[in-house]
Amino acid sequence: MMFDFTVNLNSLGFECGLSEYEKEFIFLRARATGLTVCGCVHAAFLCKLAYSLSIGLPRQIEDIDMVLLPSNVSKKGKGLTVGVLGGGHIGKQLVQVLLEKNGLKPSQINISSRRPETLEEFVKRGIMCYFDNQRLVAWADVLFLCCLPSHLPKVCAELQFHLPKHCLVYSFLSAVPLNRLAQLLGHSFILKPQYEFVACDSVNMWLFRGHVTAALKDPEVIDASCPLAMRGGLCLDPKWLFGLLYSLLNMCTAANVGSTEALGLINELFQLKGPGTVAFILNNFVNSSYASSLTPDESFPWINLVDVQSKETPLSCFISRNNSMQGCLSALYNSVMVDPLKGKKETGKPKDGTLSVITPSHCKKSDFV
């Protein structure tokens, strides 16, 4: 067990030696920590859902992979494969969270880094670490971009024309707009969370939780990171949640799953079954005219996630108007991400009992799909 001998020794504290002017910017440290924690936990939530969904999907995706993979890439076994591009601070924190919070096996994670020799701790745990970005994207079902913004043009030049259509790219690069990233990669299956800062008195809550993996064992942190009702001075654009749902739908489409079965899998995944429960239907994902022509055995169309995160969709209209569905999604997030050993509590709701982060907009007849 390790002890922090600097606790309560103000002369060794972070603020010691700072001028009064410099102390005015200490809140930025809390913001940076909050972004790291929330970024990792939201990525882990996506992986948990994608992994659970992949277990129920047919083997078509894996069969396609075996045909398209380069000779130097092997993909053994069934299940979600996760690639992390970048072995810096964010990349390392994310991998720790995926291992400890998601239950992913080391064999399901690969890391491509300019300095793989610095990742020995992960190699010892059975994770493959190398410097070959094209190899990584050929292998991964979900790719996390954790590289520096200054490295992005070169990385995208390497990946362009090598990304499989069904590989979901998840970007941690907040400085690069989604449309620009899609243009650089020549790829539209991209999910990019957009965080904003809001004034509050609880921003320092992120500073007292240690490392990300330790923070995520605290139900209060999970509660504060709930995408539909974030606290601690952060909020997340709800289009991220819409993109997440459409990405799961695309995974069903890639596996040639019929529309009826796909809806069943997603409703089961989000525990949207049973009396009195709101469930997703065809019209929640595509417009009415397309839904009326879609047969039960026909797959949903492939959805452009860039459009989902920049335009109004049937799904955004449905969820923004439906408090019951918002409550179900928040409850699932908390039940999935809270450590069972710590117990569960009702979370994800502001003090007034409503989920007001998503406000209904004027939803015209959608031309989406």
Stockholm file with secondary structure:
# STOCKHOLM 1.0

chainA/1-369         MMFDFTVNLNSLGFECGLSEYEKEFIFLRARATGLTVCGCVHAAFLCKLAYSLSIGLPRQIEDIDMVLLPSNVSKKGKGLTVGVLGGGHIGKQLVQVLLEKNGLKPSQINISSRRPETLEEFVKRGIMCYFDNQRLVAWADVLFLCCLPSHLPKVCAELQFHLPKHCLVYSFLSAVPLNRLAQLLGHSFILKPQYEFVACDSVNMWLFRGHVTAALKDPEVIDASCPLAMRGGLCLDPKWLFGLLYSLLNMCTAANVGSTEALGLINELFQLKGPGTVAFILNNFVNSSYASSLTPDESFPWINLVDVQSKETPLSCFISRNNSMQGCLSALYNSVMVDPLKGKKETGKPKDGTLSVITPSHCKKSDFV
#=GR chainA/1-369 SS CCCCTTTTCGGGSTTTTCCHHHHTTTHHHHHHHHHHHHHHHHHHHHHHHHHHHHHHSCSHHHHHHHHHSCTTCCCCSSSCCEEEECCSHHHHHHHHHHHHHSCCCGGGEEEECSCGGGGHHHHTTTCEEESCHHHHHHHCSEEEECSCGGGHHHHHHHHTTTSCTTCEEEECCTTSCHHHHHHHHTCCCEECCCEEECCCSCGGGGGGSCSHHHHTTCHHHHHHTCTTSCCSSEEECTHHHHHHHHHHHHHHHHTTCCHHHHHHHHHHHTTCCSTTCCCCCGGGTSCHHHHHHCCTTSCCCCCCHHHHTTSCCHHHHHHHHCHHHHHHHHHHHHHHHSCGGGCCCCCSCCTTSCCCSSCCCCCCCCCCC
#=GC SS_cons         CCCCTTTTCGGGSTTTTCCHHHHTTTHHHHHHHHHHHHHHHHHHHHHHHHHHHHHHSCSHHHHHHHHHSCTTCCCCSSSCCEEEECCSHHHHHHHHHHHHHSCCCGGGEEEECSCGGGGHHHHTTTCEEESCHHHHHHHCSEEEECSCGGGHHHHHHHHTTTSCTTCEEEECCTTSCHHHHHHHHTCCCEECCCEEECCCSCGGGGGGSCSHHHHTTCHHHHHHTCTTSCCSSEEECTHHHHHHHHHHHHHHHHTTCCHHHHHHHHHHHTTCCSTTCCCCCGGGTSCHHHHHHCCTTSCCCCCCHHHHTTSCCHHHHHHHHCHHHHHHHHHHHHHHHSCGGGCCCCCSCCTTSCCCSSCCCCCCCCCCC
//
